[in-house]
Amino acid sequence: MRLIPKEDVFICSAARTPVGRFDGKLAAFSAVDLGAIAIRAAVERAGVDPARIEAVTMGNVVHAGLGMGPAKAAAVQAGLPEQVVARCVDAVCGSALDAVMSTVEAILAGSMRVGVAGGMESRSTAPYLLGPKFTRKVGDYEKGKRARMKRAGAYRWALDGNEPEQLKGLEIKDSVAYDGLFWPPERKFMREYALLFAKRQGYSVEQINRYAEQSHRKARLATENGWFAAEMAACGDASTDDLAPEEKLAAMLAECADDPAGAYNASVPADGAAAVVLASAPAVKELGLQPMARVAGCARVHCPAPEFLAAPVAAAHEIAEALRAAGRPDDFPIIEANEAFGVQLPFFEASFPGATINPHGGAVALGHPLGAAGARLLTTLLYAMRRYGQPRGLVTLCFGGGGAVAVALEG
């Protein structure tokens, strides 16, 4: 599935929040709060009247507990009028880029002229999921029977008696781990596929850790030099990414001495949001907007779940092939490729020879806000293209269950 626009679609602004670690700098913000901050910043940076935004499409993976219509809630909280069309997209880690691709398609179809696309996620505020039935027999409670509950408010419930005994028989799931990292048809976590990928590619733990070290080093350097500052929208007092302290990194590395997909060399779910404003060429002219880049192409590919880590390269090749067929430049001097796992980094380097990949580090160092990941990458790419004077760039990232989304830009 690929799209090479025959008419110009521009990105007129981009903004992201810091990326926060679990119970870190952004722990007090819900996904909706973070989404609202990113949307507001993107609209303000574009210099467009909020009333001219026709639709908001936001990626989000863990919806439980966010309340009704989280995309609409984030849009209204950001100061957009309540008449704005808003919707959420769930394509796991590809959600935010899928939101961008959907917005590009809508603009090309003529159903909108100016829209916001992005993503939002909060690992820190994601709920635990309490199963409705007992998964094992405990005391007087039979396996398969429903828990005994009583009302405790308009939308709240509490266990009705024998709470400790009932809790022992009920299943409690981590919503992020189950909805964002686990593939139910094969009952496997994405980490298990990463271990198979490393073995199949012949990558050693030492090799993977060297690439992971580069990601941590580049992210720290970018933070210390303020290279992320222009793309950032502060969340209260938090205006920088929540990087692991160096002493903690050393401990993480020691723990991952024999693990090709551990805390040091793989991304972890995180808190964050990002958004971009997209507009048609006539809207850009009419509203006096200043584009950051033009969307050169989009692609989405699917594959078997065990092959998902190679899918970002396949999505990039889909775009390049379509650009060649259209007689357009098909090389990407700078690439933001999501580091879901460090095992992908040597694979990306071999697959994109000559390109600068993740010049400011990636998700191994920064963390991985599931539904916002693609928009975070896109925002970072746009500002990196400007910083390094690159005329073209590419964002590509895999998603759980098997697939990837990619977006190509021309400055």
C-alpha positions as CSV (number, residue, x, y, z in Angstrom):
1,M,0.0,0.0,0.0
2,R,1.8,3.1,-1.2
3,L,0.9,6.7,-2.1
4,I,2.9,9.2,-4.1
5,P,0.9,12.5,-4.0
6,K,0.1,14.0,-7.4
7,E,-0.7,17.3,-5.7
8,D,1.4,19.0,-3.1
9,V,0.6,18.3,0.6
10,F,2.8,20.3,3.0
11,I,3.8,19.9,6.6
12,C,3.5,23.4,8.0
13,S,4.7,22.8,11.6
14,A,5.7,20.1,14.0
15,A,6.0,19.8,17.8
16,R,6.6,17.1,20.3
17,T,6.6,16.9,24.1
18,P,9.6,15.5,25.9
19,V,9.6,11.7,26.1
20,G,9.2,10.6,29.7
21,R,10.2,7.3,31.3
22,F,7.8,5.2,33.3
23,D,6.8,7.2,36.4
24,G,9.3,9.9,35.3
25,K,9.0,13.5,34.3
26,L,5.6,13.2,32.6
27,A,4.0,10.8,35.1
28,A,1.3,13.4,36.1
29,F,0.1,13.8,32.5
30,S,-2.5,11.6,30.8
31,A,-2.2,10.7,27.2
32,V,-5.0,13.3,26.5
33,D,-3.0,15.9,28.4
34,L,0.1,15.2,26.4
35,G,-1.8,15.1,23.1
36,A,-3.4,18.5,23.8
37,I,0.1,20.1,24.5
38,A,1.5,18.8,21.2
39,I,-1.6,19.8,19.2
40,R,-1.7,23.3,20.7
41,A,2.1,23.8,20.0
42,A,1.8,22.6,16.4
43,V,-1.2,24.8,15.6
44,E,0.5,27.8,17.2
45,R,3.8,27.2,15.4
46,A,1.9,26.9,12.1
47,G,0.4,30.3,12.7
48,V,-3.0,29.1,11.7
49,D,-6.3,30.1,13.2
50,P,-7.5,27.0,15.3
51,A,-10.9,27.5,13.7
52,R,-9.3,26.6,10.3
53,I,-8.3,23.1,11.5
54,E,-10.8,20.8,9.9
55,A,-9.8,17.5,11.4
56,V,-7.5,16.0,14.1
57,T,-6.3,12.4,13.8
58,M,-4.3,11.1,16.7
59,G,-2.6,7.7,17.2
60,N,-3.1,6.0,20.5
61,V,-2.7,2.4,21.5
62,V,-3.8,2.0,25.1
63,H,-7.3,3.6,25.2
64,A,-8.5,2.1,28.4
65,G,-9.2,4.7,31.1
66,L,-8.9,7.7,28.8
67,G,-12.6,8.4,28.7
68,M,-14.8,9.0,25.7
69,G,-13.3,10.3,22.4
70,P,-9.7,10.9,23.5
71,A,-8.7,12.6,20.2
72,K,-11.6,15.0,20.5
73,A,-10.8,15.6,24.1
74,A,-7.2,16.4,23.3
75,A,-8.2,18.7,20.4
76,V,-10.7,20.7,22.6
77,Q,-8.2,20.9,25.5
78,A,-5.7,22.3,22.9
79,G,-8.0,25.2,22.2
80,L,-9.6,23.9,18.9
81,P,-13.3,24.5,18.5
82,E,-15.7,21.7,19.5
83,Q,-16.9,21.4,15.9
84,V,-13.6,19.9,14.8
85,V,-13.7,16.4,13.5
86,A,-11.5,14.2,15.6
87,R,-10.7,10.5,15.7
88,C,-8.1,8.0,17.1
89,V,-6.1,5.6,15.1
90,D,-4.7,2.3,16.5
91,A,-2.1,0.6,14.4
92,V,0.1,-0.2,17.4
93,C,3.5,1.6,17.0
94,G,2.5,2.7,13.5
95,S,-0.5,4.6,14.8
96,A,0.9,8.2,14.5
97,L,2.3,7.7,11.0
98,D,-0.9,6.0,10.0
99,A,-2.7,9.1,11.2
100,V,-0.4,11.3,9.0
101,M,-1.0,9.0,6.0
102,S,-4.8,9.1,6.5
103,T,-4.6,12.9,6.7
104,V,-2.6,13.1,3.5
105,E,-5.1,10.9,1.8
106,A,-8.0,13.1,3.0
107,I,-6.3,16.3,1.7
108,L,-5.7,14.7,-1.7
109,A,-9.3,13.5,-1.8
110,G,-10.5,17.0,-1.2
111,S,-12.3,16.2,2.0
112,M,-10.2,18.6,4.0
113,R,-7.6,21.3,3.4
114,V,-5.9,21.7,6.8
115,G,-5.6,19.0,9.4
116,V,-3.6,17.9,12.4
117,A,-2.1,14.4,12.7
118,G,0.0,12.9,15.4
119,G,-0.1,10.6,18.4
120,M,-0.2,10.4,22.2
121,E,0.6,7.8,24.8
122,S,1.1,7.6,28.6
123,R,2.8,4.5,30.0
124,S,2.8,6.0,33.4
125,T,-1.0,6.5,33.7
126,A,-2.1,3.4,31.8
127,P,-4.4,1.2,33.9
128,Y,-4.2,-2.4,34.9
129,L,-7.0,-4.6,33.6
130,L,-8.9,-6.7,36.1
131,G,-10.5,-9.8,34.6
132,P,-14.2,-10.2,35.1
133,K,-14.0,-13.9,36.0
134,F,-11.9,-16.0,38.2
135,T,-9.1,-17.7,36.4
136,R,-8.6,-20.3,39.2
137,K,-10.5,-21.7,42.1
138,V,-9.8,-19.8,45.3
139,G,-11.7,-20.6,48.5
140,D,-15.4,-20.2,47.9
141,Y,-14.9,-18.8,44.4
142,E,-15.1,-21.2,41.5
143,K,-13.0,-20.8,38.3
144,G,-15.0,-19.2,35.5
145,K,-17.5,-17.4,37.8
146,R,-17.8,-13.7,37.8
147,A,-16.3,-11.5,40.5
148,R,-18.7,-10.1,43.0
149,M,-18.8,-6.4,42.5
150,K,-20.7,-3.4,43.9
151,R,-21.2,0.2,42.7
152,A,-18.8,2.7,44.2
153,G,-19.7,5.7,42.0
154,A,-21.1,6.8,38.6
155,Y,-18.4,4.8,36.7
156,R,-16.6,3.1,39.6
157,W,-16.9,-0.4,41.0
158,A,-15.4,-2.2,44.0
159,L,-15.1,-5.8,45.0
160,D,-18.0,-6.9,47.2
161,G,-16.5,-8.7,50.1
162,N,-13.5,-11.0,50.7
163,E,-11.4,-8.7,48.6
164,P,-8.0,-10.4,49.2
165,E,-9.5,-13.8,48.4
166,Q,-11.2,-12.5,45.3
167,L,-8.1,-10.8,44.0
168,K,-6.1,-14.0,44.3
169,G,-8.5,-15.6,41.8
170,L,-8.7,-12.8,39.3
171,E,-6.3,-12.1,36.5
172,I,-4.7,-8.6,36.4
173,K,-3.2,-7.6,33.1
174,D,-0.8,-4.7,32.3
175,S,-2.7,-2.9,29.6
176,V,0.5,-1.6,27.9
177,A,2.2,-5.0,27.9
178,Y,-0.9,-6.8,26.6
179,D,-2.3,-4.3,24.2
180,G,1.0,-2.9,23.0
181,L,3.6,-5.6,23.1
182,F,1.8,-8.9,22.9
183,W,0.6,-10.8,19.8
184,P,-2.4,-12.9,20.9
185,P,-2.7,-15.2,17.9
186,E,0.7,-16.7,18.6
187,R,0.8,-15.7,22.3
188,K,4.2,-14.1,22.0
189,F,5.7,-10.8,23.0
190,M,7.6,-8.8,20.4
191,R,10.8,-9.3,22.4
192,E,10.6,-13.0,21.6
193,Y,10.6,-12.2,17.9
194,A,13.5,-9.8,18.4
195,L,15.6,-12.7,19.9
196,L,14.8,-14.8,16.9
197,F,15.7,-11.9,14.6
198,A,19.1,-11.5,16.3
199,K,19.9,-15.2,16.0
200,R,18.8,-15.3,12.4
201,Q,20.9,-12.3,11.4
202,G,23.9,-13.6,13.4
203,Y,24.2,-10.5,15.5
204,S,26.2,-10.9,18.8
205,V,25.1,-9.2,22.0
206,E,28.4,-7.2,22.0
207,Q,27.6,-5.9,18.5
208,I,24.1,-5.0,19.4
209,N,25.3,-3.2,22.6
210,R,27.8,-1.2,20.5
211,Y,25.0,0.2,18.4
212,A,22.9,0.8,21.5
213,E,25.7,2.7,23.1
214,Q,25.8,5.0,20.0
215,S,22.1,5.7,20.5
216,H,22.5,6.6,24.1
217,R,25.6,8.7,23.4
218,K,24.0,10.6,20.5
219,A,20.8,11.4,22.5
220,R,22.8,12.7,25.4
221,L,24.9,14.8,23.1
222,A,21.8,16.3,21.4
223,T,20.2,17.0,24.8
224,E,23.3,18.7,26.2
225,N,23.7,20.8,23.1
226,G,20.1,21.8,22.9
227,W,19.5,20.2,19.5
228,F,16.1,19.0,20.5
229,A,15.0,22.3,22.0
230,A,13.4,23.7,18.8
231,E,11.1,20.7,18.3
232,M,10.1,20.5,22.0
233,A,6.8,21.7,23.6
234,A,7.3,21.8,27.4
235,C,5.1,20.0,29.8
236,G,5.1,22.1,32.9
237,D,8.7,22.1,34.1
238,A,9.7,19.2,31.8
239,S,11.4,20.5,28.7
240,T,14.0,17.8,28.0
241,D,13.7,14.1,27.4
242,D,13.9,11.8,30.4
243,L,17.2,10.1,29.7
244,A,18.6,7.4,31.9
245,P,21.4,8.7,34.2
246,E,24.9,7.5,33.2
247,E,25.3,5.4,36.3
248,K,22.0,3.7,35.6
249,L,23.1,3.0,32.0
250,A,26.2,1.2,33.3
251,A,24.0,-1.0,35.5
252,M,21.6,-1.7,32.6
253,L,24.6,-2.6,30.4
254,A,25.9,-5.0,33.0
255,E,22.4,-6.6,33.2
256,C,22.3,-7.0,29.4
257,A,25.7,-8.6,29.0
258,D,24.1,-11.7,27.5
259,D,20.7,-10.2,26.4
260,P,20.2,-9.0,22.8
261,A,16.9,-7.5,23.7
262,G,17.1,-6.1,27.2
263,A,16.7,-2.7,28.9
264,Y,20.0,-1.3,27.7
265,N,19.7,-2.3,24.0
266,A,15.9,-2.1,23.4
267,S,13.3,0.6,23.6
268,V,10.8,0.7,26.5
269,P,7.2,2.0,26.5
270,A,7.2,5.7,27.5
271,D,5.1,8.8,27.8
272,G,4.9,11.4,25.1
273,A,3.0,13.1,22.2
274,A,3.7,14.8,18.9
275,A,1.7,16.5,16.2
276,V,2.1,18.1,12.8
277,V,-0.1,20.5,10.8
278,L,-0.7,19.4,7.2
279,A,-2.2,21.5,4.5
280,S,-3.0,21.5,0.8
281,A,-1.1,23.9,-1.6
282,P,-4.1,26.2,-2.0
283,A,-4.6,26.4,1.8
284,V,-0.9,27.2,2.3
285,K,-1.2,30.1,-0.2
286,E,-4.5,31.4,1.1
287,L,-3.5,31.3,4.8
288,G,0.0,32.5,4.3
289,L,1.6,29.4,5.9
290,Q,5.3,28.6,5.8
291,P,5.8,24.9,5.0
292,M,8.6,22.9,6.6
293,A,8.5,20.2,4.0
294,R,6.4,18.5,1.3
295,V,5.2,14.9,1.7
296,A,6.9,13.0,-1.1
297,G,5.3,9.6,-0.4
298,C,3.8,7.2,2.2
299,A,3.7,3.5,2.4
300,R,2.3,0.8,4.7
301,V,3.3,-2.8,4.5
302,H,2.2,-5.9,6.4
303,C,4.1,-9.2,7.0
304,P,4.0,-12.2,9.4
305,A,4.5,-11.1,13.0
306,P,7.9,-12.7,13.4
307,E,9.2,-10.6,10.5
308,F,8.1,-7.2,11.8
309,L,11.6,-5.9,12.6
310,A,12.6,-6.0,8.9
311,A,9.4,-4.4,7.7
312,P,10.6,-0.7,8.0
313,V,13.1,-1.5,5.2
314,A,10.4,-3.0,3.1
315,A,8.2,0.1,3.6
316,A,11.1,2.3,2.6
317,H,11.7,0.3,-0.5
318,E,8.0,0.6,-1.4
319,I,8.3,4.4,-1.4
320,A,11.7,4.4,-3.2
321,E,10.3,2.2,-6.0
322,A,7.2,4.4,-6.5
323,L,9.4,7.5,-6.5
324,R,11.6,6.0,-9.2
325,A,8.6,5.1,-11.3
326,A,7.4,8.7,-11.0
327,G,10.8,10.0,-12.1
328,R,11.5,11.6,-8.7
329,P,14.6,11.4,-6.4
330,D,14.5,8.1,-4.5
331,D,17.4,8.5,-2.1
332,F,17.1,9.7,1.5
333,P,20.3,11.3,2.9
334,I,18.8,11.4,6.5
335,I,16.6,8.7,8.0
336,E,14.7,8.4,11.3
337,A,14.2,4.6,11.7
338,N,12.6,3.6,14.9
339,E,14.8,1.7,17.3
340,A,12.1,-0.7,18.6
341,F,15.0,-3.1,19.4
342,G,18.8,-2.5,19.0
343,V,19.0,-5.6,16.9
344,Q,17.5,-3.5,14.1
345,L,20.4,-1.0,14.0
346,P,23.0,-3.1,12.2
347,F,20.2,-4.2,9.8
348,F,19.3,-0.6,9.1
349,E,22.9,0.4,8.5
350,A,23.4,-2.4,6.0
351,S,20.0,-1.6,4.3
352,F,20.5,2.2,4.0
353,P,24.1,2.6,2.9
354,G,25.4,6.1,2.9
355,A,22.4,7.6,4.8
356,T,22.7,9.3,8.2
357,I,20.5,7.2,10.5
358,N,19.1,8.7,13.7
359,P,21.7,11.4,14.1
360,H,20.4,12.4,17.5
361,G,19.8,8.9,18.8
362,G,16.6,7.0,18.9
363,A,14.1,5.0,21.0
364,V,16.7,2.8,22.6
365,A,17.9,6.0,24.4
366,L,14.8,8.1,24.4
367,G,12.0,5.6,25.0
368,H,9.1,4.5,22.9
369,P,5.7,6.2,23.4
370,L,3.7,3.6,21.4
371,G,0.9,5.6,19.7
372,A,3.1,8.7,19.4
373,A,6.3,7.1,18.1
374,G,5.9,7.9,14.4
375,A,5.0,11.5,15.0
376,R,7.9,11.9,17.4
377,L,10.2,10.5,14.7
378,L,8.7,12.8,12.0
379,T,9.1,15.9,14.2
380,T,12.7,15.0,14.9
381,L,13.4,14.4,11.2
382,L,11.9,17.7,10.2
383,Y,14.1,19.7,12.5
384,A,17.2,17.6,11.7
385,M,16.7,18.2,8.0
386,R,16.6,21.9,8.7
387,R,19.7,21.7,11.0
388,Y,21.8,19.7,8.6
389,G,20.5,21.3,5.4
390,Q,19.2,18.0,3.9
391,P,16.7,18.2,1.0
392,R,15.0,14.9,1.6
393,G,14.4,12.6,4.5
394,L,12.5,9.4,5.5
395,V,10.7,8.2,8.6
396,T,10.1,4.4,8.9
397,L,9.0,2.2,11.8
398,C,7.7,-1.2,12.4
399,F,4.6,-2.2,14.4
400,G,3.6,-5.2,16.4
401,G,1.7,-8.0,14.7
402,G,3.7,-7.5,11.6
403,G,4.2,-4.5,9.4
404,A,5.6,-1.0,9.0
405,V,4.7,2.6,8.0
406,A,7.0,5.0,6.2
407,V,6.8,8.7,5.2
408,A,9.2,10.4,2.8
409,L,9.7,14.2,2.8
410,E,11.2,16.8,0.5
411,G,12.4,20.1,2.0
